[in-house]
Each structure stands twice: as structure tokens, then as C-alpha cells.
């Protein structure tokens, strides 16, 4: 179970450490198989520093895009902190109003998809073949 996995930047090992992208990468490996591309270098502030939608672009390369309101349990959500910034946080929807995510300073957790999160949801994707 991913819940309780400590936050660890760039990690993706259940029970050992994961960041938000690492959670999605780890689930990809468990459900689909080997990761489709090498992990690029990224710092915690990479999205703001570059201004490029790198996370969304990777989602478009490897996942199935959905309208945000069509996301279902098992789908990946991407969030942007402000309207003018690229998406830089990922989570997996586990129920219509619950998601699992990892964020700095905390362990992987299941949380309510509260209005605060809903307002910041920028993209939704399904895993291929799901």
C-alpha cells in the first residue's frame, strides 16, 4: 500500500519513498510495466522555473487525456497552483471525492478532493488500457 510512504523527492518506491510523480510512476510500473521514458532531472520548483507544461506534456505522451469532469477512480489528475503557472502536482483519483497524493513534508496520503483542489485541477488522464 502506498499510503504512509514517506515523501522523497524523485523517488518512486512503495513503502520507501515517493514524490507525487513517483507515485504515478510506481503505479504505472505495477499496472503497465516498465516506465516509458527515463526520468528527467527536476528540482522541486522545476515547473515555476521553466514555465513549460512538462508534466502535462509527459501525460499527453503516455496517458489518455480526459476532460477534467470525466475523471474516474484510477485516473491521474494534474494541478497547477496558480492560473499562470504550469501544472506541477499529480494525484490519483481513488473515489469521486478522494485522491491519493504525495507532497513535500508529508507521507503519501488519501485526502478529500476538496474545492481547493478542484479549482486547481488542470488536467486529467487515464492509464492506457484502463
N, CA, C and O atoms as a MOPAC input file, in Angstrom:
PM7 MOZYME 1SCF
protein

 N      0.84500 1    -1.17800 1     0.00000 1
 C      0.00000 1     0.00000 1     0.00000 1
 C      0.89400 1     1.24600 1     0.00000 1
 O      1.87300 1     1.32700 1     0.74100 1
 N      0.53600 1     2.19800 1    -0.83800 1
 C      1.30200 1     3.43700 1    -0.94900 1
 C      1.07300 1     4.37000 1     0.22200 1
 O      1.95800 1     5.15300 1     0.56700 1
 N     -0.09400 1     4.30500 1     0.84000 1
 C     -0.41700 1     5.21200 1     1.94500 1
 C      0.65700 1     5.06100 1     3.02900 1
 O      0.99300 1     3.94900 1     3.43600 1
 N      1.18200 1     6.19200 1     3.48400 1
 C      2.21900 1     6.18800 1     4.51100 1
 C      3.63500 1     6.17900 1     3.97000 1
 O      4.58500 1     6.35500 1     4.73200 1
 N      3.79800 1     5.97700 1     2.65800 1
 C      5.13900 1     6.03000 1     2.07400 1
 C      5.69900 1     7.43600 1     2.28200 1
 O      5.04500 1     8.41000 1     1.91100 1
 N      6.87500 1     7.56600 1     2.85800 1
 C      7.43000 1     8.90600 1     3.11500 1
 C      7.65600 1     9.69100 1     1.82400 1
 O      7.94900 1     9.11800 1     0.77500 1
 N      7.51600 1    11.01100 1     1.92300 1
 C      7.83600 1    11.86700 1     0.77800 1
 C      9.34500 1    11.84100 1     0.57500 1
 O     10.11500 1    12.03400 1     1.51500 1
 N      9.75300 1    11.60000 1    -0.66400 1
 C     11.15900 1    11.64500 1    -1.02400 1
 C     11.24700 1    12.11100 1    -2.47000 1
 O     10.81100 1    11.41500 1    -3.38700 1
 N     11.81400 1    13.29000 1    -2.66100 1
 C     11.91300 1    13.89300 1    -3.99200 1
 C     12.54500 1    12.92500 1    -4.98500 1
 O     13.59600 1    12.34900 1    -4.70500 1
 N     11.91400 1    12.74200 1    -6.14200 1
 C     12.34600 1    11.90900 1    -7.27200 1
 C     12.25000 1    10.40400 1    -7.01000 1
 O     12.60200 1     9.61900 1    -7.88900 1
 N     11.79700 1     9.98600 1    -5.86100 1
 C     11.69600 1     8.55700 1    -5.55700 1
 C     10.34800 1     8.01400 1    -6.02300 1
 O      9.40100 1     8.77300 1    -6.23000 1
 N     10.27100 1     6.68700 1    -6.18600 1
 C      9.03900 1     6.05100 1    -6.65500 1
 C      8.90800 1     4.61900 1    -6.14700 1
 O      8.47700 1     3.73400 1    -6.88600 1
 N      9.27900 1     4.38800 1    -4.88500 1
 C      9.22300 1     3.04100 1    -4.33200 1
 C      8.22100 1     2.96800 1    -3.18500 1
 O      8.37700 1     3.62800 1    -2.15700 1
 N      7.20300 1     2.16000 1    -3.38300 1
 C      6.15500 1     1.97500 1    -2.38100 1
 C      6.77500 1     1.55700 1    -1.05800 1
 O      7.56500 1     0.61400 1    -1.00100 1
 N      6.41200 1     2.26400 1     0.00300 1
 C      6.90000 1     1.95200 1     1.33500 1
 C      8.26800 1     2.53200 1     1.65000 1
 O      8.66800 1     2.57400 1     2.81400 1
 N      8.99700 1     2.98400 1     0.62500 1
 C     10.34600 1     3.51900 1     0.81600 1
 C     10.35200 1     5.03200 1     0.67700 1
 O     10.83000 1     5.73600 1     1.56600 1
 N      9.82300 1     5.53900 1    -0.43600 1
 C      9.77500 1     6.97600 1    -0.66500 1
 C      9.19700 1     7.29700 1    -2.02400 1
 O      9.39500 1     6.55600 1    -2.98700 1
 N      8.47200 1     8.41800 1    -2.10000 1
 C      7.88900 1     8.85300 1    -3.37000 1
 C      7.54000 1    10.32800 1    -3.29300 1
 O      7.17900 1    10.84800 1    -2.23700 1
 N      7.65700 1    10.98800 1    -4.43400 1
 C      7.04800 1    12.30200 1    -4.57800 1
 C      5.77900 1    12.08800 1    -5.41500 1
 O      5.42400 1    10.94700 1    -5.70900 1
 N      5.09800 1    13.16200 1    -5.79900 1
 C      3.82100 1    12.98000 1    -6.49700 1
 C      4.00200 1    12.27700 1    -7.83900 1
 O      3.20600 1    11.40800 1    -8.19300 1
 N      5.03600 1    12.64200 1    -8.58300 1
 C      5.29900 1    11.96600 1    -9.85000 1
 C      5.74300 1    10.53300 1    -9.59800 1
 O      5.38800 1     9.62700 1   -10.35300 1
 N      6.51300 1    10.32900 1    -8.54600 1
 C      6.95400 1     8.97500 1    -8.20600 1
 C      5.79700 1     8.05200 1    -7.88600 1
 O      5.84600 1     6.86600 1    -8.21100 1
 N      4.76200 1     8.56900 1    -7.25900 1
 C      3.56400 1     7.77100 1    -7.00100 1
 C      2.95900 1     7.29600 1    -8.31800 1
 O      2.64000 1     6.11600 1    -8.46400 1
 N      2.80000 1     8.20200 1    -9.27000 1
 C      2.24100 1     7.83500 1   -10.57500 1
 C      3.17500 1     6.86000 1   -11.29300 1
 O      2.70900 1     5.89800 1   -11.90300 1
 N      4.47600 1     7.09500 1   -11.22800 1
 C      5.44000 1     6.19100 1   -11.86300 1
 C      5.37000 1     4.79800 1   -11.25100 1
 O      5.39400 1     3.79900 1   -11.97000 1
 N      5.28100 1     4.73000 1    -9.91800 1
 C      5.21100 1     3.43300 1    -9.25300 1
 C      3.94700 1     2.67100 1    -9.60600 1
 O      3.98400 1     1.45600 1    -9.80400 1
 N      2.83200 1     3.37700 1    -9.68400 1
 C      1.57800 1     2.73000 1   -10.08400 1
 C      1.67500 1     2.28200 1   -11.54300 1
 O      1.20600 1     1.19600 1   -11.88400 1
 N      2.27600 1     3.10200 1   -12.40700 1
 C      2.48200 1     2.71000 1   -13.80900 1
 C      3.23100 1     1.37300 1   -13.86400 1
 O      2.80800 1     0.45300 1   -14.56400 1
 N      4.34000 1     1.26600 1   -13.13000 1
 C      5.13400 1     0.02700 1   -13.16800 1
 C      4.31600 1    -1.16400 1   -12.68200 1
 O      4.42500 1    -2.25800 1   -13.23600 1
 N      3.50100 1    -0.96100 1   -11.65700 1
 C      2.69400 1    -2.06200 1   -11.10800 1
 C      1.57800 1    -2.48300 1   -12.06000 1
 O      1.23700 1    -3.66400 1   -12.13000 1
 N      1.01000 1    -1.53400 1   -12.79000 1
 C     -0.15700 1    -1.81700 1   -13.62600 1
 C      0.22500 1    -2.10700 1   -15.07900 1
 O     -0.36100 1    -2.98300 1   -15.71500 1
 N      1.21200 1    -1.36700 1   -15.60200 1
 C      1.51400 1    -1.45000 1   -17.02600 1
 C      2.84400 1    -2.13700 1   -17.29800 1
 O      2.94500 1    -2.95200 1   -18.21500 1
 N      3.86100 1    -1.81600 1   -16.51100 1
 C      5.18000 1    -2.40400 1   -16.73600 1
 C      6.25600 1    -1.34700 1   -16.68400 1
 O      6.09100 1    -0.33100 1   -16.00900 1
 N      7.35500 1    -1.56300 1   -17.38300 1
 C      8.47500 1    -0.61900 1   -17.33700 1
 C      8.04000 1     0.79800 1   -17.73900 1
 O      7.14700 1     0.98400 1   -18.56500 1
 N      8.69000 1     1.76800 1   -17.13700 1
 C      8.38400 1     3.15800 1   -17.44200 1
 C      8.72200 1     3.45900 1   -18.90200 1
 O      9.70500 1     2.93900 1   -19.43000 1
 N      7.91000 1     4.29800 1   -19.55700 1
 C      8.08600 1     4.51100 1   -20.99400 1
 C      9.24200 1     5.42600 1   -21.38000 1
 O      9.63100 1     5.45200 1   -22.54700 1
 N      9.79700 1     6.16900 1   -20.44200 1
 C     10.93500 1     7.03200 1   -20.76000 1
 C     11.72800 1     7.27600 1   -19.48900 1
 O     11.19300 1     7.15500 1   -18.38700 1
 N     13.01300 1     7.62300 1   -19.63900 1
 C     13.82900 1     7.91400 1   -18.46000 1
 C     13.30100 1     9.14700 1   -17.72200 1
 O     12.72900 1    10.05300 1   -18.32800 1
 N     13.50000 1     9.15800 1   -16.44400 1
 C     13.08100 1    10.28300 1   -15.61800 1
 C     14.04300 1    11.44800 1   -15.83300 1
 O     15.24400 1    11.30400 1   -15.60500 1
 N     13.52900 1    12.60700 1   -16.27100 1
 C     14.42600 1    13.75200 1   -16.43400 1
 C     14.79100 1    14.34600 1   -15.08300 1
 O     14.09800 1    14.12500 1   -14.08900 1
 N     15.86200 1    15.08700 1   -15.05300 1
 C     16.22700 1    15.80400 1   -13.82900 1
 C     15.17000 1    16.86000 1   -13.56100 1
 O     14.71900 1    17.54000 1   -14.48200 1
 N     14.77300 1    17.00100 1   -12.30300 1
 C     13.85500 1    18.07500 1   -11.93800 1
 C     14.05400 1    18.42500 1   -10.47300 1
 O     14.29400 1    17.56400 1    -9.62700 1
 N     13.94700 1    19.71900 1   -10.20400 1
 C     14.03400 1    20.23800 1    -8.84200 1
 C     12.61400 1    20.46500 1    -8.33000 1
 O     11.67300 1    20.48700 1    -9.12300 1
 N     12.44400 1    20.63200 1    -7.03100 1
 C     11.09300 1    20.86000 1    -6.51700 1
 C     10.37100 1    22.04800 1    -7.15300 1
 O      9.14200 1    22.04400 1    -7.22700 1
 N     11.09200 1    23.04900 1    -7.60800 1
 C     10.44800 1    24.21900 1    -8.21000 1
 C     10.54400 1    24.21900 1    -9.73500 1
 O     10.39300 1    25.26900 1   -10.35900 1
 N     10.79100 1    23.06400 1   -10.34000 1
 C     11.05600 1    22.98100 1   -11.76500 1
 C      9.97200 1    23.61100 1   -12.63300 1
 O     10.29700 1    24.25700 1   -13.62900 1
 N      8.71100 1    23.44600 1   -12.29400 1
 C      7.64200 1    23.95600 1   -13.16100 1
 C      7.62600 1    25.47300 1   -13.19000 1
 O      7.47500 1    26.07900 1   -14.25000 1
 N      7.78300 1    26.09100 1   -12.01000 1
 C      7.78900 1    27.55300 1   -11.98800 1
 C      9.02300 1    28.10100 1   -12.69500 1
 O      8.94500 1    29.11500 1   -13.38800 1
 N     10.15100 1    27.44000 1   -12.52200 1
 C     11.38900 1    27.93700 1   -13.10400 1
 C     11.36000 1    27.86800 1   -14.63100 1
 O     11.85500 1    28.77900 1   -15.29400 1
 N     10.79300 1    26.81500 1   -15.19300 1
 C     10.81300 1    26.65400 1   -16.64300 1
 C      9.63800 1    27.33000 1   -17.32900 1
 O      9.77700 1    27.81000 1   -18.45400 1
 N      8.48100 1    27.37600 1   -16.67200 1
 C      7.28700 1    27.93000 1   -17.28800 1
 C      6.69700 1    27.04800 1   -18.37200 1
 O      5.78900 1    27.47100 1   -19.08800 1
 N      7.19800 1    25.83100 1   -18.50200 1
 C      6.75800 1    24.90400 1   -19.55400 1
 C      5.89900 1    23.80800 1   -18.92900 1
 O      6.19100 1    23.33900 1   -17.82900 1
 N      4.84200 1    23.40200 1   -19.62700 1
 C      3.94000 1    22.34300 1   -19.15100 1
 C      4.57300 1    20.96100 1   -19.36700 1
 O      4.04000 1    20.13900 1   -20.11300 1
 N      5.70200 1    20.71700 1   -18.71600 1
 C      6.41900 1    19.46000 1   -18.90700 1
 C      5.63300 1    18.25600 1   -18.38200 1
 O      5.61800 1    17.20400 1   -19.02100 1
 N      4.98700 1    18.39700 1   -17.23600 1
 C      4.23600 1    17.28400 1   -16.65800 1
 C      3.04400 1    16.93800 1   -17.54300 1
 O      2.78500 1    15.76300 1   -17.80500 1
 N      2.32500 1    17.94400 1   -17.99900 1
 C      1.18600 1    17.70700 1   -18.89200 1
 C      1.65100 1    17.10900 1   -20.21600 1
 O      0.98600 1    16.23000 1   -20.76500 1
 N      2.78700 1    17.57600 1   -20.73400 1
 C      3.31000 1    17.03800 1   -21.99100 1
 C      3.64600 1    15.55900 1   -21.84000 1
 O      3.38200 1    14.77000 1   -22.74800 1
 N      4.21800 1    15.17900 1   -20.71900 1
 C      4.50500 1    13.75600 1   -20.47400 1
 C      3.20200 1    12.97200 1   -20.38600 1
 O      3.10800 1    11.86100 1   -20.90900 1
 N      2.19700 1    13.54400 1   -19.72800 1
 C      0.89500 1    12.88600 1   -19.67100 1
 C      0.32400 1    12.66300 1   -21.06300 1
 O     -0.22600 1    11.59900 1   -21.34500 1
 N      0.44800 1    13.65200 1   -21.92900 1
 C     -0.06200 1    13.51600 1   -23.29500 1
 C      0.71200 1    12.47300 1   -24.10100 1
 O      0.15400 1    11.84500 1   -25.00200 1
 N      1.99800 1    12.28600 1   -23.77900 1
 C      2.79100 1    11.27200 1   -24.48100 1
 C      2.43100 1     9.85300 1   -24.07300 1
 O      2.51300 1     8.93300 1   -24.88700 1
 N      2.02800 1     9.66600 1   -22.80600 1
 C      1.93200 1     8.30100 1   -22.29800 1
 C      0.57400 1     7.90200 1   -21.70700 1
 O      0.30800 1     6.71600 1   -21.51000 1
 N     -0.26800 1     8.86900 1   -21.43100 1
 C     -1.57300 1     8.59200 1   -20.83200 1
 C     -2.67400 1     9.00800 1   -21.80600 1
 O     -2.39900 1     9.60200 1   -22.84900 1
 N     -3.89900 1     8.69700 1   -21.46500 1
 C     -5.04500 1     9.02900 1   -22.30600 1
 C     -5.70200 1    10.28700 1   -21.75000 1
 O     -6.22100 1    10.25900 1   -20.63400 1
 N     -5.69300 1    11.39300 1   -22.49900 1
 C     -6.27400 1    12.63000 1   -21.96600 1
 C     -7.79300 1    12.52300 1   -21.80400 1
 O     -8.47900 1    11.88500 1   -22.60100 1
 N     -8.28600 1    13.15700 1   -20.76400 1
 C     -9.71900 1    13.20300 1   -20.45400 1
 C    -10.09600 1    14.64000 1   -20.13200 1
 O     -9.24500 1    15.44400 1   -19.75300 1
 N    -11.36400 1    14.95300 1   -20.28300 1
 C    -11.86500 1    16.20100 1   -19.72100 1
 C    -11.81400 1    16.03700 1   -18.20800 1
 O    -12.09900 1    14.95500 1   -17.69400 1
 N    -11.46000 1    17.08600 1   -17.49400 1
 C    -11.33400 1    17.00000 1   -16.03700 1
 C    -12.60700 1    16.45100 1   -15.40200 1
 O    -12.53400 1    15.65900 1   -14.46200 1
 N    -13.76700 1    16.85800 1   -15.89900 1
 C    -15.03000 1    16.39700 1   -15.30600 1
 C    -15.35800 1    14.95200 1   -15.66200 1
 O    -16.34600 1    14.40900 1   -15.16700 1
 N    -14.54900 1    14.31700 1   -16.51100 1
 C    -14.75300 1    12.90700 1   -16.86200 1
 C    -13.84300 1    11.97100 1   -16.06300 1
 O    -13.92200 1    10.75300 1   -16.22700 1
 N    -12.99100 1    12.51200 1   -15.21300 1
 C    -12.05800 1    11.67700 1   -14.44600 1
 C    -12.82400 1    10.72000 1   -13.53300 1
 O    -13.82300 1    11.08700 1   -12.91400 1
 N    -12.33300 1     9.50000 1   -13.47000 1
 C    -12.93700 1     8.43900 1   -12.65800 1
 C    -11.85500 1     7.83200 1   -11.76100 1
 O    -10.66600 1     8.04100 1   -11.99900 1
 N    -12.25700 1     7.08800 1   -10.73800 1
 C    -11.26400 1     6.43200 1    -9.89700 1
 C    -10.24100 1     5.65500 1   -10.72900 1
 O    -10.58800 1     4.92100 1   -11.65400 1
 N     -8.98900 1     5.84100 1   -10.37200 1
 C     -7.87800 1     5.23300 1   -11.09800 1
 C     -7.20600 1     6.19400 1   -12.06000 1
 O     -6.12500 1     5.90300 1   -12.57100 1
 N     -7.82800 1     7.33300 1   -12.31300 1
 C     -7.26500 1     8.30800 1   -13.24000 1
 C     -6.28900 1     9.24800 1   -12.53400 1
 O     -6.33300 1     9.42000 1   -11.31600 1
 N     -5.41200 1     9.84500 1   -13.32900 1
 C     -4.39300 1    10.77200 1   -12.83900 1
 C     -4.90300 1    12.20100 1   -13.00000 1
 O     -5.43300 1    12.56600 1   -14.04900 1
 N     -4.73900 1    12.99300 1   -11.96400 1
 C     -5.08100 1    14.41400 1   -12.00300 1
 C     -3.80200 1    15.22900 1   -11.87300 1
 O     -2.90500 1    14.87300 1   -11.10800 1
 N     -3.72300 1    16.32500 1   -12.62400 1
 C     -2.60900 1    17.25900 1   -12.50600 1
 C     -3.15700 1    18.60000 1   -12.04200 1
 O     -4.23000 1    19.03100 1   -12.46400 1
 N     -2.40300 1    19.24700 1   -11.17000 1
 C     -2.84200 1    20.50300 1   -10.56300 1
 C     -1.83000 1    21.60600 1   -10.81600 1
 O     -0.62500 1    21.36400 1   -10.88000 1
 N     -2.33900 1    22.81800 1   -10.95800 1
 C     -1.48700 1    24.00000 1   -11.02800 1
 C     -1.84100 1    24.87900 1    -9.83800 1
 O     -3.01400 1    25.01700 1    -9.49000 1
 N     -0.83200 1    25.47300 1    -9.21700 1
 C     -1.06800 1    26.28000 1    -8.01800 1
 C     -1.71300 1    27.61100 1    -8.34600 1
 O     -2.52700 1    28.12400 1    -7.57800 1
 N     -1.34100 1    28.18000 1    -9.51500 1
 C     -1.92900 1    29.45500 1    -9.95300 1
 C     -2.21600 1    29.35300 1   -11.44000 1
 O     -1.56100 1    28.59600 1   -12.15700 1
 N     -3.19300 1    30.11500 1   -11.89900 1
 C     -3.63800 1    30.02900 1   -13.29500 1
 C     -2.50700 1    30.26600 1   -14.29700 1
 O     -2.51900 1    29.66900 1   -15.37400 1
 N     -1.55000 1    31.10000 1   -13.98100 1
 C     -0.47900 1    31.41600 1   -14.93400 1
 C      0.72600 1    30.48300 1   -14.83800 1
 O      1.69200 1    30.65000 1   -15.58200 1
 N      0.68400 1    29.50900 1   -13.93700 1
 C      1.81300 1    28.59500 1   -13.77000 1
 C      1.50300 1    27.22600 1   -14.37100 1
 O      0.33800 1    26.83700 1   -14.44800 1
 N      2.52900 1    26.49200 1   -14.79700 1
 C      2.31700 1    25.13400 1   -15.30300 1
 C      1.86100 1    24.19400 1   -14.17500 1
 O      2.10700 1    24.44900 1   -12.99600 1
 N      1.20600 1    23.12800 1   -14.56200 1
 C      0.83400 1    22.08700 1   -13.59500 1
 C      2.11400 1    21.46100 1   -13.06200 1
 O      3.04700 1    21.19300 1   -13.81900 1
 N      2.15400 1    21.22700 1   -11.74100 1
 C      3.35500 1    20.62300 1   -11.16500 1
 C      3.05800 1    19.63100 1   -10.05400 1
 O      3.97400 1    19.18900 1    -9.36100 1
 N      1.79900 1    19.27500 1    -9.87600 1
 C      1.45700 1    18.30600 1    -8.84600 1
 C      0.53900 1    17.25900 1    -9.44500 1
 O     -0.33300 1    17.57500 1   -10.25400 1
 N      0.74000 1    16.00300 1    -9.04400 1
 C     -0.05200 1    14.89200 1    -9.56600 1
 C     -0.67900 1    14.11500 1    -8.42400 1
 O     -0.14300 1    14.06200 1    -7.31700 1
 N     -1.82000 1    13.51500 1    -8.71200 1
 C     -2.51300 1    12.66000 1    -7.75500 1
 C     -3.27400 1    11.60400 1    -8.53900 1
 O     -3.45600 1    11.72000 1    -9.75100 1
 N     -3.71100 1    10.58100 1    -7.83400 1
 C     -4.53800 1     9.54000 1    -8.44600 1
 C     -5.88900 1     9.57000 1    -7.75300 1
 O     -5.97900 1     9.46600 1    -6.53000 1
 N     -6.92900 1     9.71100 1    -8.54700 1
 C     -8.29200 1     9.71800 1    -8.02800 1
 C     -8.64300 1     8.30400 1    -7.57600 1
 O     -8.45300 1     7.35600 1    -8.33800 1
 N     -9.15100 1     8.14300 1    -6.35400 1
 C     -9.49900 1     6.81000 1    -5.85400 1
 C    -10.99200 1     6.66000 1    -5.58200 1
 O    -11.47600 1     5.54700 1    -5.37400 1
 N    -11.71300 1     7.75600 1    -5.58300 1
 C    -13.16900 1     7.79000 1    -5.44300 1
 C    -13.58800 1     9.13600 1    -6.02300 1
 O    -12.73700 1    10.00400 1    -6.21900 1
 N    -14.87500 1     9.33600 1    -6.30400 1
 C    -15.26800 1    10.61900 1    -6.89700 1
 C    -14.82300 1    11.83600 1    -6.08900 1
 O    -14.63000 1    12.91300 1    -6.65400 1
 N    -14.65900 1    11.68100 1    -4.79100 1
 C    -14.28400 1    12.82200 1    -3.95000 1
 C    -13.03000 1    12.57800 1    -3.11600 1
 O    -12.81300 1    13.25600 1    -2.11100 1
 N    -12.18400 1    11.59200 1    -3.53300 1
 C    -10.96800 1    11.26000 1    -2.79100 1
 C     -9.82100 1    11.03900 1    -3.76600 1
 O    -10.01700 1    10.55000 1    -4.87900 1
 N     -8.61400 1    11.41000 1    -3.32600 1
 C     -7.42900 1    11.18900 1    -4.14300 1
 C     -6.27300 1    10.76300 1    -3.24700 1
 O     -6.29300 1    10.98500 1    -2.03600 1
 N     -5.27800 1    10.15600 1    -3.85200 1
 C     -4.04400 1     9.79200 1    -3.16700 1
 C     -2.94400 1    10.62600 1    -3.80700 1
 O     -2.84200 1    10.70800 1    -5.03100 1
 N     -2.12200 1    11.24300 1    -2.96200 1
 C     -1.02500 1    12.05500 1    -3.47700 1
 C      0.10600 1    12.10400 1    -2.45700 1
 O     -0.04800 1    11.70700 1    -1.30200 1
 N      1.24400 1    12.60500 1    -2.92200 1
 C      2.41400 1    12.80800 1    -2.06000 1
 C      2.80400 1    14.26500 1    -2.18300 1
 O      2.87000 1    14.80800 1    -3.28600 1
 N      3.06000 1    14.88900 1    -1.06300 1
 C      3.55000 1    16.26200 1    -1.13500 1
 C      4.63500 1    16.48400 1    -0.10600 1
 O      4.69600 1    15.81700 1     0.92700 1
 N      5.48300 1    17.43500 1    -0.41900 1
 C      6.66000 1    17.72300 1     0.39600 1
 C      6.29700 1    17.88400 1     1.86500 1
 O      5.35500 1    18.59800 1     2.20600 1
 N      7.04500 1    17.22300 1     2.72200 1
 C      6.83600 1    17.33500 1     4.16000 1
 C      5.80800 1    16.37500 1     4.72700 1
 O      5.50300 1    16.43700 1     5.91800 1
 N      5.26500 1    15.48500 1     3.90000 1
 C      4.25100 1    14.54700 1     4.38400 1
 C      4.41000 1    13.20800 1     3.66900 1
 O      5.14100 1    13.09600 1     2.68400 1
 N      3.73200 1    12.22400 1     4.16800 1
 C      3.73000 1    10.90400 1     3.53800 1
 C      2.63700 1    10.85400 1     2.48000 1
 O      1.76900 1    11.72500 1     2.43400 1
 N      2.68300 1     9.84000 1     1.63800 1
 C      1.59800 1     9.59900 1     0.69500 1
 C      0.32200 1     9.41900 1     1.50500 1
 O      0.29000 1     8.65900 1     2.47300 1
 N     -0.72400 1    10.12300 1     1.10200 1
 C     -1.96500 1    10.10700 1     1.87800 1
 C     -3.17700 1    10.13100 1     0.96100 1
 O     -3.12000 1    10.62300 1    -0.16600 1
 N     -4.26600 1     9.59200 1     1.46700 1
 C     -5.55700 1     9.73000 1     0.80600 1
 C     -6.24600 1    10.92200 1     1.44100 1
 O     -6.35200 1    11.01500 1     2.66400 1
 N     -6.71300 1    11.83300 1     0.59800 1
 C     -7.33900 1    13.06000 1     1.08700 1
 C     -8.62400 1    13.33500 1     0.31700 1
 O     -8.87100 1    12.77900 1    -0.75300 1
 N     -9.42400 1    14.20600 1     0.89700 1
 C    -10.66000 1    14.64500 1     0.24800 1
 C    -10.31300 1    15.54400 1    -0.93600 1
 O     -9.45100 1    16.41500 1    -0.82500 1
 N    -10.97600 1    15.33700 1    -2.05600 1
 C    -10.79100 1    16.21300 1    -3.21700 1
 C    -11.66700 1    17.44700 1    -2.98200 1
 O    -12.72000 1    17.62600 1    -3.59400 1
 N    -11.19000 1    18.27000 1    -2.08500 1
 C    -11.92400 1    19.44900 1    -1.62200 1
 C    -12.01200 1    20.50200 1    -2.72800 1
 O    -11.28400 1    20.42300 1    -3.71800 1
 N    -12.89200 1    21.47800 1    -2.56700 1
 C    -12.99800 1    22.55000 1    -3.55300 1
 C    -11.65300 1    23.21900 1    -3.86500 1
 O    -11.41700 1    23.59900 1    -5.01100 1
 N    -10.77500 1    23.36900 1    -2.88100 1
 C     -9.46000 1    23.95800 1    -3.11700 1
 C     -8.72300 1    23.18100 1    -4.20300 1
 O     -8.15900 1    23.78500 1    -5.11500 1
 N     -8.71900 1    21.84700 1    -4.11900 1
 C     -8.07100 1    21.00700 1    -5.12000 1
 C     -8.81800 1    21.07400 1    -6.45000 1
 O     -8.19600 1    21.19600 1    -7.50500 1
 N    -10.13400 1    20.99500 1    -6.40600 1
 C    -10.92000 1    21.00100 1    -7.64700 1
 C    -10.64400 1    22.26100 1    -8.47200 1
 O    -10.53800 1    22.19200 1    -9.69600 1
 N    -10.52900 1    23.40100 1    -7.80600 1
 C    -10.26600 1    24.65400 1    -8.52700 1
 C     -8.89600 1    24.64100 1    -9.20100 1
 O     -8.69000 1    25.36200 1   -10.17700 1
 N     -7.98200 1    23.85800 1    -8.71400 1
 C     -6.62600 1    23.82200 1    -9.24700 1
 C     -6.37600 1    22.65200 1   -10.20000 1
 O     -5.27200 1    22.50400 1   -10.72200 1
 N     -7.38600 1    21.83100 1   -10.42500 1
 C     -7.22300 1    20.70100 1   -11.34600 1
 C     -7.12200 1    21.22500 1   -12.77600 1
 O     -8.03000 1    21.89000 1   -13.27700 1
 N     -6.00700 1    20.91500 1   -13.41600 1
 C     -5.74900 1    21.42800 1   -14.76500 1
 C     -5.89700 1    20.36300 1   -15.83300 1
 O     -6.28600 1    20.67000 1   -16.96000 1
 N     -5.59400 1    19.11400 1   -15.50000 1
 C     -5.60700 1    18.02400 1   -16.47500 1
 C     -6.07900 1    16.74700 1   -15.79600 1
 O     -5.95800 1    16.57200 1   -14.58400 1
 N     -6.62300 1    15.86000 1   -16.62900 1
 C     -6.97300 1    14.51200 1   -16.17300 1
 C     -6.54600 1    13.53000 1   -17.27400 1
 O     -6.65800 1    13.81200 1   -18.46700 1
 N     -6.06300 1    12.39400 1   -16.83700 1
 C     -5.60000 1    11.36600 1   -17.74900 1
 C     -5.98000 1     9.98400 1   -17.21600 1
 O     -6.03800 1     9.77100 1   -16.00500 1
 N     -6.23600 1     9.06100 1   -18.12000 1
 C     -6.42100 1     7.65700 1   -17.75600 1
 C     -5.15100 1     6.90800 1   -18.10600 1
 O     -4.43200 1     7.28500 1   -19.03100 1
 N     -4.87900 1     5.85000 1   -17.36800 1
 C     -3.78000 1     4.96700 1   -17.75000 1
 C     -4.19800 1     4.25200 1   -19.03800 1
 O     -5.37100 1     3.91000 1   -19.19100 1
 N     -3.26700 1     4.02200 1   -19.96400 1
 C     -3.63400 1     3.33400 1   -21.20700 1
 C     -4.13300 1     1.92100 1   -20.90000 1
 O     -3.58200 1     1.22100 1   -20.05000 1
 N     -5.17500 1     1.52400 1   -21.60200 1
 C     -5.73900 1     0.19200 1   -21.41400 1
 C     -6.63100 1     0.06600 1   -20.21100 1
 O     -7.15500 1    -1.01600 1   -19.94600 1
 N     -6.82500 1     1.15800 1   -19.45800 1
 C     -7.64700 1     1.08500 1   -18.24700 1
 C     -9.12300 1     1.17400 1   -18.60000 1
 O     -9.97400 1     1.13100 1   -17.71100 1

